[in-house]
């Protein structure tokens, strides 16, 4: 499995720091918040997918153990 270049949380934290550090107009602030929200949704979806995959693997392992 390839590792992403940056984790979602790290990217969100960097955007939040940039938002605090620099002056932005309203459209720029909105764009940053939209990007943060998109990253947050991506993180939730990634965690959900990992949970589903783990559940399927665990179920498969239980079925194999039952057959032995």
mmCIF file of the N, C-alpha and C atoms, coordinates in Angstrom:
data_MODEL
# 
_entry.id   MODEL 
# 
loop_
_atom_site.group_PDB 
_atom_site.id 
_atom_site.type_symbol 
_atom_site.label_atom_id 
_atom_site.label_alt_id 
_atom_site.label_comp_id 
_atom_site.label_asym_id 
_atom_site.label_entity_id 
_atom_site.label_seq_id 
_atom_site.pdbx_PDB_ins_code 
_atom_site.Cartn_x 
_atom_site.Cartn_y 
_atom_site.Cartn_z 
_atom_site.occupancy 
_atom_site.B_iso_or_equiv 
_atom_site.pdbx_formal_charge 
_atom_site.auth_seq_id 
_atom_site.auth_comp_id 
_atom_site.auth_asym_id 
_atom_site.auth_atom_id 
_atom_site.pdbx_PDB_model_num 
ATOM 1   N N  . UNK A 1 1  ? 0.856   -1.183  0.000  1.00 0.00 ? 1  UNK A N  1 
ATOM 2   C CA . UNK A 1 1  ? 0.000   0.000   0.000  1.00 0.00 ? 1  UNK A CA 1 
ATOM 3   C C  . UNK A 1 1  ? 0.894   1.236   0.000  1.00 0.00 ? 1  UNK A C  1 
ATOM 4   N N  . UNK A 1 2  ? 0.602   2.171   -0.866 1.00 0.00 ? 2  UNK A N  1 
ATOM 5   C CA . UNK A 1 2  ? 1.386   3.398   -0.911 1.00 0.00 ? 2  UNK A CA 1 
ATOM 6   C C  . UNK A 1 2  ? 0.874   4.374   0.133  1.00 0.00 ? 2  UNK A C  1 
ATOM 7   N N  . UNK A 1 3  ? 1.802   5.043   0.756  1.00 0.00 ? 3  UNK A N  1 
ATOM 8   C CA . UNK A 1 3  ? 1.446   6.024   1.779  1.00 0.00 ? 3  UNK A CA 1 
ATOM 9   C C  . UNK A 1 3  ? 1.264   7.383   1.111  1.00 0.00 ? 3  UNK A C  1 
ATOM 10  N N  . UNK A 1 4  ? 0.220   8.086   1.534  1.00 0.00 ? 4  UNK A N  1 
ATOM 11  C CA . UNK A 1 4  ? 0.003   9.413   0.976  1.00 0.00 ? 4  UNK A CA 1 
ATOM 12  C C  . UNK A 1 4  ? 1.130   10.335  1.409  1.00 0.00 ? 4  UNK A C  1 
ATOM 13  N N  . UNK A 1 5  ? 1.349   11.378  0.633  1.00 0.00 ? 5  UNK A N  1 
ATOM 14  C CA . UNK A 1 5  ? 2.428   12.293  0.949  1.00 0.00 ? 5  UNK A CA 1 
ATOM 15  C C  . UNK A 1 5  ? 2.185   13.037  2.251  1.00 0.00 ? 5  UNK A C  1 
ATOM 16  N N  . UNK A 1 6  ? 0.929   13.309  2.537  1.00 0.00 ? 6  UNK A N  1 
ATOM 17  C CA . UNK A 1 6  ? 0.596   14.049  3.746  1.00 0.00 ? 6  UNK A CA 1 
ATOM 18  C C  . UNK A 1 6  ? -0.729  13.516  4.284  1.00 0.00 ? 6  UNK A C  1 
ATOM 19  N N  . UNK A 1 7  ? -0.807  13.377  5.584  1.00 0.00 ? 7  UNK A N  1 
ATOM 20  C CA . UNK A 1 7  ? -2.043  12.920  6.203  1.00 0.00 ? 7  UNK A CA 1 
ATOM 21  C C  . UNK A 1 7  ? -3.065  14.060  6.205  1.00 0.00 ? 7  UNK A C  1 
ATOM 22  N N  . UNK A 1 8  ? -4.334  13.691  6.209  1.00 0.00 ? 8  UNK A N  1 
ATOM 23  C CA . UNK A 1 8  ? -5.410  14.693  6.203  1.00 0.00 ? 8  UNK A CA 1 
ATOM 24  C C  . UNK A 1 8  ? -5.273  15.673  7.364  1.00 0.00 ? 8  UNK A C  1 
ATOM 25  N N  . UNK A 1 9  ? -5.036  15.157  8.577  1.00 0.00 ? 9  UNK A N  1 
ATOM 26  C CA . UNK A 1 9  ? -4.961  16.032  9.756  1.00 0.00 ? 9  UNK A CA 1 
ATOM 27  C C  . UNK A 1 9  ? -3.828  17.049  9.630  1.00 0.00 ? 9  UNK A C  1 
ATOM 28  N N  . UNK A 1 10 ? -2.696  16.600  9.106  1.00 0.00 ? 10 UNK A N  1 
ATOM 29  C CA . UNK A 1 10 ? -1.563  17.505  8.946  1.00 0.00 ? 10 UNK A CA 1 
ATOM 30  C C  . UNK A 1 10 ? -1.908  18.626  7.956  1.00 0.00 ? 10 UNK A C  1 
ATOM 31  N N  . UNK A 1 11 ? -2.550  18.268  6.855  1.00 0.00 ? 11 UNK A N  1 
ATOM 32  C CA . UNK A 1 11 ? -2.935  19.268  5.853  1.00 0.00 ? 11 UNK A CA 1 
ATOM 33  C C  . UNK A 1 11 ? -3.940  20.263  6.440  1.00 0.00 ? 11 UNK A C  1 
ATOM 34  N N  . UNK A 1 12 ? -4.907  19.747  7.204  1.00 0.00 ? 12 UNK A N  1 
ATOM 35  C CA . UNK A 1 12 ? -5.893  20.623  7.841  1.00 0.00 ? 12 UNK A CA 1 
ATOM 36  C C  . UNK A 1 12 ? -5.211  21.588  8.794  1.00 0.00 ? 12 UNK A C  1 
ATOM 37  N N  . UNK A 1 13 ? -4.284  21.077  9.604  1.00 0.00 ? 13 UNK A N  1 
ATOM 38  C CA . UNK A 1 13 ? -3.571  21.937  10.558 1.00 0.00 ? 13 UNK A CA 1 
ATOM 39  C C  . UNK A 1 13 ? -2.763  23.019  9.851  1.00 0.00 ? 13 UNK A C  1 
ATOM 40  N N  . UNK A 1 14 ? -2.128  22.669  8.744  1.00 0.00 ? 14 UNK A N  1 
ATOM 41  C CA . UNK A 1 14 ? -1.353  23.660  7.989  1.00 0.00 ? 14 UNK A CA 1 
ATOM 42  C C  . UNK A 1 14 ? -2.273  24.755  7.445  1.00 0.00 ? 14 UNK A C  1 
ATOM 43  N N  . UNK A 1 15 ? -3.415  24.357  6.896  1.00 0.00 ? 15 UNK A N  1 
ATOM 44  C CA . UNK A 1 15 ? -4.365  25.358  6.382  1.00 0.00 ? 15 UNK A CA 1 
ATOM 45  C C  . UNK A 1 15 ? -4.884  26.262  7.498  1.00 0.00 ? 15 UNK A C  1 
ATOM 46  N N  . UNK A 1 16 ? -5.156  25.694  8.665  1.00 0.00 ? 16 UNK A N  1 
ATOM 47  C CA . UNK A 1 16 ? -5.617  26.502  9.798  1.00 0.00 ? 16 UNK A CA 1 
ATOM 48  C C  . UNK A 1 16 ? -4.539  27.494  10.236 1.00 0.00 ? 16 UNK A C  1 
ATOM 49  N N  . UNK A 1 17 ? -3.280  27.044  10.256 1.00 0.00 ? 17 UNK A N  1 
ATOM 50  C CA . UNK A 1 17 ? -2.170  27.937  10.615 1.00 0.00 ? 17 UNK A CA 1 
ATOM 51  C C  . UNK A 1 17 ? -2.032  29.068  9.601  1.00 0.00 ? 17 UNK A C  1 
ATOM 52  N N  . UNK A 1 18 ? -2.132  28.733  8.330  1.00 0.00 ? 18 UNK A N  1 
ATOM 53  C CA . UNK A 1 18 ? -2.036  29.754  7.280  1.00 0.00 ? 18 UNK A CA 1 
ATOM 54  C C  . UNK A 1 18 ? -3.163  30.772  7.429  1.00 0.00 ? 18 UNK A C  1 
ATOM 55  N N  . UNK A 1 19 ? -4.352  30.267  7.719  1.00 0.00 ? 19 UNK A N  1 
ATOM 56  C CA . UNK A 1 19 ? -5.525  31.149  7.884  1.00 0.00 ? 19 UNK A CA 1 
ATOM 57  C C  . UNK A 1 19 ? -5.310  32.139  9.021  1.00 0.00 ? 19 UNK A C  1 
ATOM 58  N N  . UNK A 1 20 ? -4.662  31.686  10.093 1.00 0.00 ? 20 UNK A N  1 
ATOM 59  C CA . UNK A 1 20 ? -4.405  32.568  11.242 1.00 0.00 ? 20 UNK A CA 1 
ATOM 60  C C  . UNK A 1 20 ? -3.236  33.520  10.991 1.00 0.00 ? 20 UNK A C  1 
ATOM 61  N N  . UNK A 1 21 ? -2.273  33.064  10.226 1.00 0.00 ? 21 UNK A N  1 
ATOM 62  C CA . UNK A 1 21 ? -1.024  33.807  10.045 1.00 0.00 ? 21 UNK A CA 1 
ATOM 63  C C  . UNK A 1 21 ? -1.151  34.975  9.063  1.00 0.00 ? 21 UNK A C  1 
ATOM 64  N N  . UNK A 1 22 ? -1.968  34.816  8.030  1.00 0.00 ? 22 UNK A N  1 
ATOM 65  C CA . UNK A 1 22 ? -2.049  35.805  6.960  1.00 0.00 ? 22 UNK A CA 1 
ATOM 66  C C  . UNK A 1 22 ? -3.431  36.435  6.892  1.00 0.00 ? 22 UNK A C  1 
ATOM 67  N N  . UNK A 1 23 ? -3.488  37.604  6.285  1.00 0.00 ? 23 UNK A N  1 
ATOM 68  C CA . UNK A 1 23 ? -4.749  38.304  6.061  1.00 0.00 ? 23 UNK A CA 1 
ATOM 69  C C  . UNK A 1 23 ? -5.343  37.839  4.731  1.00 0.00 ? 23 UNK A C  1 
ATOM 70  N N  . UNK A 1 24 ? -6.591  37.435  4.752  1.00 0.00 ? 24 UNK A N  1 
ATOM 71  C CA . UNK A 1 24 ? -7.279  37.010  3.534  1.00 0.00 ? 24 UNK A CA 1 
ATOM 72  C C  . UNK A 1 24 ? -8.580  37.768  3.394  1.00 0.00 ? 24 UNK A C  1 
ATOM 73  N N  . UNK A 1 25 ? -9.011  37.946  2.137  1.00 0.00 ? 25 UNK A N  1 
ATOM 74  C CA . UNK A 1 25 ? -10.329 38.538  1.933  1.00 0.00 ? 25 UNK A CA 1 
ATOM 75  C C  . UNK A 1 25 ? -11.381 37.445  2.153  1.00 0.00 ? 25 UNK A C  1 
ATOM 76  N N  . UNK A 1 26 ? -12.634 37.806  2.097  1.00 0.00 ? 26 UNK A N  1 
ATOM 77  C CA . UNK A 1 26 ? -13.709 36.862  2.425  1.00 0.00 ? 26 UNK A CA 1 
ATOM 78  C C  . UNK A 1 26 ? -13.731 35.647  1.491  1.00 0.00 ? 26 UNK A C  1 
ATOM 79  N N  . UNK A 1 27 ? -13.527 35.873  0.197  1.00 0.00 ? 27 UNK A N  1 
ATOM 80  C CA . UNK A 1 27 ? -13.533 34.751  -0.754 1.00 0.00 ? 27 UNK A CA 1 
ATOM 81  C C  . UNK A 1 27 ? -12.379 33.795  -0.471 1.00 0.00 ? 27 UNK A C  1 
ATOM 82  N N  . UNK A 1 28 ? -11.218 34.328  -0.141 1.00 0.00 ? 28 UNK A N  1 
ATOM 83  C CA . UNK A 1 28 ? -10.059 33.484  0.170  1.00 0.00 ? 28 UNK A CA 1 
ATOM 84  C C  . UNK A 1 28 ? -10.296 32.678  1.443  1.00 0.00 ? 28 UNK A C  1 
ATOM 85  N N  . UNK A 1 29 ? -10.872 33.334  2.457  1.00 0.00 ? 29 UNK A N  1 
ATOM 86  C CA . UNK A 1 29 ? -11.199 32.622  3.703  1.00 0.00 ? 29 UNK A CA 1 
ATOM 87  C C  . UNK A 1 29 ? -12.189 31.494  3.431  1.00 0.00 ? 29 UNK A C  1 
ATOM 88  N N  . UNK A 1 30 ? -13.187 31.784  2.609  1.00 0.00 ? 30 UNK A N  1 
ATOM 89  C CA . UNK A 1 30 ? -14.188 30.779  2.264  1.00 0.00 ? 30 UNK A CA 1 
ATOM 90  C C  . UNK A 1 30 ? -13.540 29.602  1.527  1.00 0.00 ? 30 UNK A C  1 
ATOM 91  N N  . UNK A 1 31 ? -12.608 29.888  0.629  1.00 0.00 ? 31 UNK A N  1 
ATOM 92  C CA . UNK A 1 31 ? -11.915 28.830  -0.110 1.00 0.00 ? 31 UNK A CA 1 
ATOM 93  C C  . UNK A 1 31 ? -11.093 27.946  0.833  1.00 0.00 ? 31 UNK A C  1 
ATOM 94  N N  . UNK A 1 32 ? -10.436 28.567  1.796  1.00 0.00 ? 32 UNK A N  1 
ATOM 95  C CA . UNK A 1 32 ? -9.649  27.795  2.764  1.00 0.00 ? 32 UNK A CA 1 
ATOM 96  C C  . UNK A 1 32 ? -10.564 26.911  3.602  1.00 0.00 ? 32 UNK A C  1 
ATOM 97  N N  . UNK A 1 33 ? -11.672 27.471  4.060  1.00 0.00 ? 33 UNK A N  1 
ATOM 98  C CA . UNK A 1 33 ? -12.611 26.676  4.853  1.00 0.00 ? 33 UNK A CA 1 
ATOM 99  C C  . UNK A 1 33 ? -13.219 25.534  4.041  1.00 0.00 ? 33 UNK A C  1 
ATOM 100 N N  . UNK A 1 34 ? -13.478 25.789  2.773  1.00 0.00 ? 34 UNK A N  1 
ATOM 101 C CA . UNK A 1 34 ? -13.992 24.741  1.888  1.00 0.00 ? 34 UNK A CA 1 
ATOM 102 C C  . UNK A 1 34 ? -12.958 23.629  1.736  1.00 0.00 ? 34 UNK A C  1 
ATOM 103 N N  . UNK A 1 35 ? -11.705 24.001  1.570  1.00 0.00 ? 35 UNK A N  1 
ATOM 104 C CA . UNK A 1 35 ? -10.636 23.004  1.452  1.00 0.00 ? 35 UNK A CA 1 
ATOM 105 C C  . UNK A 1 35 ? -10.515 22.191  2.739  1.00 0.00 ? 35 UNK A C  1 
ATOM 106 N N  . UNK A 1 36 ? -10.607 22.853  3.877  1.00 0.00 ? 36 UNK A N  1 
ATOM 107 C CA . UNK A 1 36 ? -10.544 22.149  5.166  1.00 0.00 ? 36 UNK A CA 1 
ATOM 108 C C  . UNK A 1 36 ? -11.707 21.167  5.284  1.00 0.00 ? 36 UNK A C  1 
ATOM 109 N N  . UNK A 1 37 ? -12.902 21.616  4.913  1.00 0.00 ? 37 UNK A N  1 
ATOM 110 C CA . UNK A 1 37 ? -14.075 20.737  4.971  1.00 0.00 ? 37 UNK A CA 1 
ATOM 111 C C  . UNK A 1 37 ? -13.936 19.546  4.046  1.00 0.00 ? 37 UNK A C  1 
ATOM 112 N N  . UNK A 1 38 ? -13.390 19.768  2.871  1.00 0.00 ? 38 UNK A N  1 
ATOM 113 C CA . UNK A 1 38 ? -13.183 18.677  1.911  1.00 0.00 ? 38 UNK A CA 1 
ATOM 114 C C  . UNK A 1 38 ? -12.187 17.669  2.457  1.00 0.00 ? 38 UNK A C  1 
ATOM 115 N N  . UNK A 1 39 ? -11.106 18.155  3.025  1.00 0.00 ? 39 UNK A N  1 
ATOM 116 C CA . UNK A 1 39 ? -10.115 17.256  3.622  1.00 0.00 ? 39 UNK A CA 1 
ATOM 117 C C  . UNK A 1 39 ? -10.718 16.470  4.790  1.00 0.00 ? 39 UNK A C  1 
ATOM 118 N N  . UNK A 1 40 ? -11.539 17.140  5.585  1.00 0.00 ? 40 UNK A N  1 
ATOM 119 C CA . UNK A 1 40 ? -12.163 16.478  6.726  1.00 0.00 ? 40 UNK A CA 1 
ATOM 120 C C  . UNK A 1 40 ? -13.098 15.364  6.254  1.00 0.00 ? 40 UNK A C  1 
ATOM 121 N N  . UNK A 1 41 ? -13.874 15.631  5.215  1.00 0.00 ? 41 UNK A N  1 
ATOM 122 C CA . UNK A 1 41 ? -14.769 14.601  4.654  1.00 0.00 ? 41 UNK A CA 1 
ATOM 123 C C  . UNK A 1 41 ? -13.956 13.447  4.076  1.00 0.00 ? 41 UNK A C  1 
ATOM 124 N N  . UNK A 1 42 ? -12.860 13.772  3.418  1.00 0.00 ? 42 UNK A N  1 
ATOM 125 C CA . UNK A 1 42 ? -11.980 12.731  2.880  1.00 0.00 ? 42 UNK A CA 1 
ATOM 126 C C  . UNK A 1 42 ? -11.416 11.859  3.981  1.00 0.00 ? 42 UNK A C  1 
ATOM 127 N N  . UNK A 1 43 ? -11.062 12.484  5.087  1.00 0.00 ? 43 UNK A N  1 
ATOM 128 C CA . UNK A 1 43 ? -10.542 11.744  6.237  1.00 0.00 ? 43 UNK A CA 1 
ATOM 129 C C  . UNK A 1 43 ? -11.600 10.806  6.800  1.00 0.00 ? 43 UNK A C  1 
ATOM 130 N N  . UNK A 1 44 ? -12.829 11.298  6.932  1.00 0.00 ? 44 UNK A N  1 
ATOM 131 C CA . UNK A 1 44 ? -13.916 10.461  7.439  1.00 0.00 ? 44 UNK A CA 1 
ATOM 132 C C  . UNK A 1 44 ? -14.179 9.282   6.510  1.00 0.00 ? 44 UNK A C  1 
ATOM 133 N N  . UNK A 1 45 ? -14.190 9.539   5.214  1.00 0.00 ? 45 UNK A N  1 
ATOM 134 C CA . UNK A 1 45 ? -14.428 8.469   4.237  1.00 0.00 ? 45 UNK A CA 1 
ATOM 135 C C  . UNK A 1 45 ? -13.295 7.444   4.275  1.00 0.00 ? 45 UNK A C  1 
ATOM 136 N N  . UNK A 1 46 ? -12.071 7.915   4.398  1.00 0.00 ? 46 UNK A N  1 
ATOM 137 C CA . UNK A 1 46 ? -10.916 7.023   4.475  1.00 0.00 ? 46 UNK A CA 1 
ATOM 138 C C  . UNK A 1 46 ? -11.015 6.132   5.711  1.00 0.00 ? 46 UNK A C  1 
ATOM 139 N N  . UNK A 1 47 ? -11.359 6.722   6.850  1.00 0.00 ? 47 UNK A N  1 
ATOM 140 C CA . UNK A 1 47 ? -11.502 5.943   8.086  1.00 0.00 ? 47 UNK A CA 1 
ATOM 141 C C  . UNK A 1 47 ? -12.639 4.940   7.979  1.00 0.00 ? 47 UNK A C  1 
ATOM 142 N N  . UNK A 1 48 ? -13.731 5.329   7.360  1.00 0.00 ? 48 UNK A N  1 
ATOM 143 C CA . UNK A 1 48 ? -14.867 4.415   7.183  1.00 0.00 ? 48 UNK A CA 1 
ATOM 144 C C  . UNK A 1 48 ? -14.479 3.239   6.296  1.00 0.00 ? 48 UNK A C  1 
ATOM 145 N N  . UNK A 1 49 ? -13.777 3.527   5.207  1.00 0.00 ? 49 UNK A N  1 
ATOM 146 C CA . UNK A 1 49 ? -13.337 2.462   4.299  1.00 0.00 ? 49 UNK A CA 1 
ATOM 147 C C  . UNK A 1 49 ? -12.401 1.492   5.021  1.00 0.00 ? 49 UNK A C  1 
ATOM 148 N N  . UNK A 1 50 ? -11.476 2.026   5.800  1.00 0.00 ? 50 UNK A N  1 
ATOM 149 C CA . UNK A 1 50 ? -10.566 1.164   6.557  1.00 0.00 ? 50 UNK A CA 1 
ATOM 150 C C  . UNK A 1 50 ? -11.341 0.295   7.538  1.00 0.00 ? 50 UNK A C  1 
ATOM 151 N N  . UNK A 1 51 ? -12.359 0.859   8.187  1.00 0.00 ? 51 UNK A N  1 
ATOM 152 C CA . UNK A 1 51 ? -13.183 0.098   9.122  1.00 0.00 ? 51 UNK A CA 1 
ATOM 153 C C  . UNK A 1 51 ? -13.949 -1.014  8.426  1.00 0.00 ? 51 UNK A C  1 
ATOM 154 N N  . UNK A 1 52 ? -14.497 -0.727  7.257  1.00 0.00 ? 52 UNK A N  1 
ATOM 155 C CA . UNK A 1 52 ? -15.236 -1.736  6.497  1.00 0.00 ? 52 UNK A CA 1 
ATOM 156 C C  . UNK A 1 52 ? -14.293 -2.850  6.060  1.00 0.00 ? 52 UNK A C  1 
ATOM 157 N N  . UNK A 1 53 ? -13.117 -2.484  5.574  1.00 0.00 ? 53 UNK A N  1 
ATOM 158 C CA . UNK A 1 53 ? -12.152 -3.490  5.135  1.00 0.00 ? 53 UNK A CA 1 
ATOM 159 C C  . UNK A 1 53 ? -11.721 -4.379  6.296  1.00 0.00 ? 53 UNK A C  1 
ATOM 160 N N  . UNK A 1 54 ? -11.512 -3.794  7.471  1.00 0.00 ? 54 UNK A N  1 
ATOM 161 C CA . UNK A 1 54 ? -11.133 -4.576  8.646  1.00 0.00 ? 54 UNK A CA 1 
ATOM 162 C C  . UNK A 1 54 ? -12.260 -5.522  9.039  1.00 0.00 ? 54 UNK A C  1 
ATOM 163 N N  . UNK A 1 55 ? -13.479 -5.047  8.988  1.00 0.00 ? 55 UNK A N  1 
ATOM 164 C CA . UNK A 1 55 ? -14.632 -5.876  9.330  1.00 0.00 ? 55 UNK A CA 1 
ATOM 165 C C  . UNK A 1 55 ? -14.748 -7.073  8.384  1.00 0.00 ? 55 UNK A C  1 
ATOM 166 N N  . UNK A 1 56 ? -14.556 -6.841  7.091  1.00 0.00 ? 56 UNK A N  1 
ATOM 167 C CA . UNK A 1 56 ? -14.622 -7.921  6.109  1.00 0.00 ? 56 UNK A CA 1 
ATOM 168 C C  . UNK A 1 56 ? -13.503 -8.932  6.356  1.00 0.00 ? 56 UNK A C  1 
ATOM 169 N N  . UNK A 1 57 ? -12.292 -8.443  6.629  1.00 0.00 ? 57 UNK A N  1 
ATOM 170 C CA . UNK A 1 57 ? -11.172 -9.350  6.917  1.00 0.00 ? 57 UNK A CA 1 
ATOM 171 C C  . UNK A 1 57 ? -11.444 -10.170 8.172  1.00 0.00 ? 57 UNK A C  1 
ATOM 172 N N  . UNK A 1 58 ? -11.943 -9.519  9.227  1.00 0.00 ? 58 UNK A N  1 
ATOM 173 C CA . UNK A 1 58 ? -12.232 -10.223 10.476 1.00 0.00 ? 58 UNK A CA 1 
ATOM 174 C C  . UNK A 1 58 ? -13.293 -11.295 10.262 1.00 0.00 ? 58 UNK A C  1 
ATOM 175 N N  . UNK A 1 59 ? -14.320 -10.964 9.497  1.00 0.00 ? 59 UNK A N  1 
ATOM 176 C CA . UNK A 1 59 ? -15.383 -11.937 9.210  1.00 0.00 ? 59 UNK A CA 1 
ATOM 177 C C  . UNK A 1 59 ? -14.818 -13.110 8.419  1.00 0.00 ? 59 UNK A C  1 
ATOM 178 N N  . UNK A 1 60 ? -13.975 -12.809 7.445  1.00 0.00 ? 60 UNK A N  1 
ATOM 179 C CA . UNK A 1 60 ? -13.342 -13.861 6.638  1.00 0.00 ? 60 UNK A CA 1 
ATOM 180 C C  . UNK A 1 60 ? -12.487 -14.760 7.529  1.00 0.00 ? 60 UNK A C  1 
ATOM 181 N N  . UNK A 1 61 ? -11.701 -14.160 8.424  1.00 0.00 ? 61 UNK A N  1 
ATOM 182 C CA . UNK A 1 61 ? -10.846 -14.934 9.326  1.00 0.00 ? 61 UNK A CA 1 
ATOM 183 C C  . UNK A 1 61 ? -11.676 -15.818 10.253 1.00 0.00 ? 61 UNK A C  1 
ATOM 184 N N  . UNK A 1 62 ? -12.808 -15.305 10.744 1.00 0.00 ? 62 UNK A N  1 
ATOM 185 C CA . UNK A 1 62 ? -13.668 -16.100 11.624 1.00 0.00 ? 62 UNK A CA 1 
ATOM 186 C C  . UNK A 1 62 ? -14.245 -17.298 10.867 1.00 0.00 ? 62 UNK A C  1 
ATOM 187 N N  . UNK A 1 63 ? -14.625 -17.065 9.609  1.00 0.00 ? 63 UNK A N  1 
ATOM 188 C CA . UNK A 1 63 ? -15.167 -18.162 8.805  1.00 0.00 ? 63 UNK A CA 1 
ATOM 189 C C  . UNK A 1 63 ? -14.112 -19.232 8.533  1.00 0.00 ? 63 UNK A C  1 
ATOM 190 N N  . UNK A 1 64 ? -12.885 -18.826 8.305  1.00 0.00 ? 64 UNK A N  1 
ATOM 191 C CA . UNK A 1 64 ? -11.802 -19.790 8.066  1.00 0.00 ? 64 UNK A CA 1 
ATOM 192 C C  . UNK A 1 64 ? -11.544 -20.589 9.350  1.00 0.00 ? 64 UNK A C  1 
ATOM 193 N N  . UNK A 1 65 ? -11.521 -19.892 10.504 1.00 0.00 ? 65 UNK A N  1 
ATOM 194 C CA . UNK A 1 65 ? -11.299 -20.574 11.790 1.00 0.00 ? 65 UNK A CA 1 
ATOM 195 C C  . UNK A 1 65 ? -12.417 -21.558 12.082 1.00 0.00 ? 65 UNK A C  1 
ATOM 196 N N  . UNK A 1 66 ? -13.641 -21.229 11.706 1.00 0.00 ? 66 UNK A N  1 
ATOM 197 C CA . UNK A 1 66 ? -14.785 -22.086 11.936 1.00 0.00 ? 66 UNK A CA 1 
ATOM 198 C C  . UNK A 1 66 ? -14.693 -23.374 11.111 1.00 0.00 ? 66 UNK A C  1 
ATOM 199 N N  . UNK A 1 67 ? -14.160 -23.253 9.895  1.00 0.00 ? 67 UNK A N  1 
ATOM 200 C CA . UNK A 1 67 ? -14.056 -24.385 8.991  1.00 0.00 ? 67 UNK A CA 1 
ATOM 201 C C  . UNK A 1 67 ? -12.951 -25.358 9.399  1.00 0.00 ? 67 UNK A C  1 
ATOM 202 N N  . UNK A 1 68 ? -11.972 -24.904 10.145 1.00 0.00 ? 68 UNK A N  1 
ATOM 203 C CA . UNK A 1 68 ? -10.835 -25.762 10.524 1.00 0.00 ? 68 UNK A CA 1 
ATOM 204 C C  . UNK A 1 68 ? -11.166 -26.612 11.663 1.00 0.00 ? 68 UNK A C  1 
# 
